[in-house]
Amino acid sequence: MRDAIQNYCRFGIVLSMAYARCADSEEAYLSSLKKILVDPYFQVVELGSLPFPMIEDTVTSMVKVAHCDMTFSGHSLLFSQKLNINSLDEEERQKAVLILKRGIDQAYSWGCETFQFLSRQYEKGKQEAYLQQLIISTKELCTYAKQKGDMTVCLEVFDHTIDKKSLLGPAPLVRRYAQEVCKEHDNFGIMEDCSHIPMIGESIDEAIDPVKEYIRHVHVGNTFISDPNHPSYGDNHPRFGYPGSENDTQYLSAFLQKMKDIRYLEEGGENILSFEVKPQGDEDSDLVVANAKRTLSDAWKRVR
C-alpha cells in the first residue's frame, strides 16, 4: 500500500510485554510508560493491573496529558489467583467473574475503552460444558459493563494445547461462543492475535473467516513453537524474525491483507492494531519495539 497504515487504524502496544522490566520498580514502570507516550506512533497504550498501586494517579495523568487512549487487560487478574472463568466448579467460576468485574470497575475509572479477558483451561471431552460456563460468565461481564457505560468487553483467542491451553481456542468454537453472546449483547467482541494463530494450528483464513464479523480488537506479534525445549517456546511473543520462529514480514503482510479484506483496516478507520512483542533473554526493549515498527512498515508495503 502507498497510503500510510496510520490512515487505516490506531496503533497500540502492550506495555508490560514490550517493557517487561517495568515491573522492577515504580521508576522503571513510569519511565517505560513515558517512552510509549512520547512516541507519536502510538495512539493507544494497553495496560493492566498495576504492579505498584500507588502510581495509579500518575499513570492515568500521564496518559491523559499525552492525549493517548487506554485499554485494560484482565488476564493477570485470573493468572495471579489461578482462577478459571469457564470452570465447572460454580464457586470458582463466580470468583473469577467477581475479580473481572473489579477489573472492569478499574478500567472505567481510568477511562479505558476496552476490557480484555481470556478463557481458561478445560478437560478434554468436556469442552461443551466448559463452553456453556464461559458463555454464562461472559454475559454476566457484558451486562455489568453495560450498566456502567459503553466500554467494549473482548475475549482474546489464545492457544488451545501448547502454553495457555485455553478453551478458545479453535475458530469454530470461537464462532459458536461469539454468536451466542452477541444474541444478547452489543458491547462484546473477539480479539485476534496473529501470534496465536500458528499455535492453534490454523491458517490465517481458517482463524479469521469464521469470526470476522465479531472482531473488535487485534494484536500482532510472533511465536516460537519449533522446539518445546527452547526458552522462547510458547506464548512468549519474540520479535519478528526471531531465529526458528513462525512470523516475519511475509506472514505479517498476509495477516494485514486479511484485516484489510474484512475491513477491520479501512481508510479513515479507528480500529486498534497493537503490537505484543517481548524481548528474549537480554534483548533491548527499545530495539524490539523498533523491530516491530519497521517490520510492520515493510509488511504494509506488500498489502494490495
Secondary structure, DSSP 8 states (H G I E B T S, - for coil): --S-GGGT-EEEEEHHHHTGGGGG-HHHHHHHHHHHHT-TT-SEEEEES-SSGGGHHHHHHHHHHTT-EEEEE-HHHHHHHT--TT-SSHHHHHHHHHHHHHHHHHHHHHT-SEEEEE-----TT-HHHHHHHHHHHHHHHHHHHHHH-S-EEEEE---SSSSS--S--SHHHHHHHHHHHHTT-SSEEEEEETTTHHHHT--HHHHHGGGGGGEEEEEE---B-S-TTSTT-BS----TT-TT-S--HHHHHHHHHHHHHTTSS-TT---EEEE-----TT--HHHHHHHHHHHHHHHHHT--
